[in-house]
Each structure stands twice: as C-alpha cells, then as structure tokens.
Amino acid sequence: MDDILFDTSIIIDHLRGVRSASDLMYKVQAGEMSGFISVITEAELLAGKDGGDERRERYMSDLLDLFIKISVDSHIAKVAGGFKRKYNVLLPDCIIAATAFVQGYRLLTKNTKDFERIKEIRAEAPY
C-alpha cells in the first residue's frame, strides 16, 4: 500500500461534496488507503470559516481523526526553508512538501501547479 500525504485541497473538495475526493476519504476510512496529513493541513482546515458551528466542528474533528498527523520537526522545517528559498512557493505549501519529502510519501493535491515546482517530491492530482 502506497503511503499518501493528502494536501488540504483534497479534503476541502470532500467537504464541498466532490465525489472523487469523497471516494478517497472512504478508502482511508475503510483502511484501503493509508492517509497522512501535515499538521499544517489540520491548521488550515480548522481555520476555515465554518468555525463556531458545533455540528460542523464535530464532523471536521471526526474527519481529521481518519488521518495520521505528521508534526513539523526541525528536519522538516529545514527542508521546508530550503524549498522556500529554492522555489519561492508559499511557506505552508513548502512545509507540506517537506513533510512528503522527509517521510517519502506521495502528495495528492489539486494544487499541482505550485507543488510540481518542487522537484524533490511526487505531487499528483488524483482526479
């Protein structure tokens, strides 16, 4: 089974009802696919405009619990800083890319334009 790091964009698509993204969430839930996220993705999702809606927050918490969360350690931070200098991509994206790189995970994203600039990782759109 391939280890996959999910970018925020895929989970947002699921929340918006995009069937292909939801199919991926169901595969993670069923254990058919391993699912990892950076804590940066967790923060981006929790910063969304739906904060304060108790039902929505509970759903978000349950959704995030499907994933193994990867914290930003010093090594990931150093790699992310290097990506930022080298490719001039937004720092949150560099941290997510560095997480994929350090862990050896494939990155699933809708934001292939920016992530493909970072040559050290495998970033692909799943649908």
Buried (B, 14 or more C-beta within 10 A) or exposed (E): EEBBBBBBBBBBBBBEEBEEBBEBBEBBBEEEBBBBBBBBBBEBBEEEEEEEEEEBBEEBEEBBEBBEEBEBEEEBEEBBBBBBEEBEBEEBBBBBBBBBBBBEBBBBBBBBEBBBBBEBBBBEBBE
